[in-house]
């Protein structure tokens, strides 16, 4: 038993990051879900969302580009390419993780939207979108997919790469508000849900394959 304990890999600080992330993102999503239709949070959400929508220094073409980069029409084909690439090189465990991530996020978002049925803002939309808005599918897609790419590449351990990625995800969410598709709460909830599912799939992957 003593020798088994000595051979057991020592836990690093990275071991606890996914657990803390699951608690924080899951808690944030649950909190936003509870308050999204309650005052004064509802009025604050609408007022701040309208302020972003009316901002003139946010370029509409740039917002559209960010929105496209986070859509399923972009992330799903890219995810399938990664799936085939890892599958071809023999990394079938990683290919399964990618497939679960890409498909799982879209299924979960569809369930959420039908469950909560929160209607989008009433002002003019600047791009086509779905009927319901909570949580933001684009932000959820981006958080899940690009977060997984960070994990597989190992770049998530670099602080500046992690910070840059988070700012990118934040701007994806802002683009959806600016284009009149979502409220701020929709965007933040999508970000939290995407990170949660991503961390959950990575944690499960590590447990199964002992990585």
C-alpha angles and dihedrals in degrees: 000000000000092000090049090054091049091050093047111107113254114245114243130202088262089066092068098044095083091048094051089044092053092051095046098044094041091049092047092051092048092048094050091046090055098047102034094099098032128097135277089018094057093055092045091050092051094044096049092043090053090050090057091044091054096045109120097195092067106089113230094211090053091048090051090050092051089047092052093049090057098044125107089243087068106029097044097055090042090049091050090051090053090046092054092043094053091042091053094049092051098256093124093153090061092043090056090050091053092048092049091048097049096044097034095055094051093047092047092048092050090051092049093050093050091045098050100026095194111175119230124246117297097231124098116294117228094199138025116273144163126278098255130046113197114124110012108248094201093052090045091049092049095047092049100040103038090040089057091050088054090052096048092047093047091232093121089083090064110089097210093048090049092049093047091049092050091050089050091052090047091053090049088057092045090052091058091052092045091052091054096247102111146020120239091256089056090053097047091045090051091050092050094046093048093050091045094053091044093052091045093053092046092048091049090047092053092048094050097044096030094233 
